[in-house]
Amino acid sequence: MNDSLIDSPTGSNQPTPSLERRVGLDSAVSLNMMNMIGVGPFITLPLVVAAMGGALGVWGAILGWVLGALIAMCDGLVWAELGAAMPEAGGSYVFLREIYGREGAGRWISFLYIWQLQFTAPLSIASGCIGLGQYAAYLFPVLNAPVLGGHLTLVNVVAAGTCVAAVVLLYRNVGTIARMAWVMTAGVLFTIGAVIAAGSTHFHPELLAAAPRAFALNAGFFHGLGSATLLATYDYWGYYTVCFLGAEVKQPGRTIPRAVLWSIAIVAALYLAMNVSVSGVIPTGEMIHASTAKLAIIAVLMERTFGGTMARVLTLLVMWTAFASVFSLLLAYSRAPYAAATDGNYFRAFARLHRKHHFPNVSLLALGVVATLFCFFSLARVIAALVAIRILLQYVLQQIGVILLRVNRPQMQRPFRMWLYPLPPIAATAGFLFILLSRPDAWREAVYAAVVAATGTGLYLWRARGRREWPFRE
């Protein structure tokens, strides 16, 4: 795309600034990992155990984490090939547009992707902010006090403030942000390392034992595995962050695939080690039934191993990790509406870049405002809806699309070709469909996805008719 062809906000004929390639491999990996290791694993770990019914103990959770990692690696190979071939701002928007036809159905599908992102991205960001607020309540229990007639707590206020702070820090050039990312990533890795160290030094192997006949392959087992894998998959997501910054990545043909695959491998190893460490200190039954552990499981771990002071210190580090994730999510997702707008397939205001620092400030502010509002909602049931919407309206379309692209455009330059093609997209699709269909309440999330698809399609057709675009082009 040619950013110089976009009219300036003042209406002059002067070219607007363009995105600059300043993100190297180290920064790309750190941004991916910040997105992946948010507050999610610190809250969902006991939920993954609970999803398997507790009978399998830690092994049920490990099975969910391993299956989630395999799905992530297969899907990551798809992202790596597409990201290296099309290193532009916007990630999936660009992929879907090119795969399904820039002037054909690709305009509708890519618009639909941006539409669902307007819901799912702020909800993802808000979930990280609320998770930070829940850990803050461990330090300051007064934050659990109800406000506004008991419909909200001060945790929601802390979450909203966190979102605003992330927007303020992102209001600068990407080179400065890349340096900030390394500082944040250091805190993330230290937090994970401290959890693993605490668990391994106070480890009780007998707590890892599974109940007799725990691995009975019945309907309940597969329902539980589907729910556990859904949570694990949600915690792995973020390995594709660098693809949304494609126009700002140095040597994207080499950097993007390496950043995607390395971040998956590193985070998978860290998650498994953390899961075993926590489960070797806190019994499975307690993780499932204790509400305090569900909200601040890592604080409980540190309190039992190194005392209250270290529990408070590590709680602060978990909050640091949650903020780093929110920071990375806002950075990456703000590029997608910008890409669509510069392409004429979204509202024109989103195409504007900050005059001095050259980042999509309108898109960043819009996502930040919506995410801040979502911080005042309960997100307990939203994770499943997020996963379903993205699988059906983004990931499956990309996995089918990478095969179509190989067939229809064999001469396309591909700096990276996925290994074992076409097995990765087939395996990833099968894994995602298992997550959706194995759960007893899968219909509910499918309805959410259908509503988003229907409203987005209606809005696209309304715009396309007025603009004489596909399918109304003469």
Secondary structure by P-SEA (a helix, b strand, c coil): ccccccccccccccccccccccccaaaaaaaaaaaaaccccccaaaaaaaaaccccaaaaaaaaaaaaaaaaaaaaaaaaaaaaacccccaaaaaaaaaaccccaaaaaaaaaaaaaacaaaaaaaaaaaaaaaaaaaaccccccccccccccaaaaaaaaaaaaaaaaacccaaaaaaaaaaaaaaaaaaaaaaaaaaaaaccccccccccccccccaaaaaaaaaaaaaaaaaaccccccccccccccccccaaaaaaaaaaaaaaaaaaaaaaaaaaccccccccccccccccaaaaaaaacccaaaaaaaaaaaaaaaaaaaaaaaaaaaaaaaaaaaaccccccccccccccccaaaaaaaaaaaaaaaccccccccaaaaaaaaaaacaaaaaaaaaaaaaacccccccccccccaaaaaaaaaaaaaacccccaaaaaaaaaaaaaaaaaaaaaaaaaaaccccccc
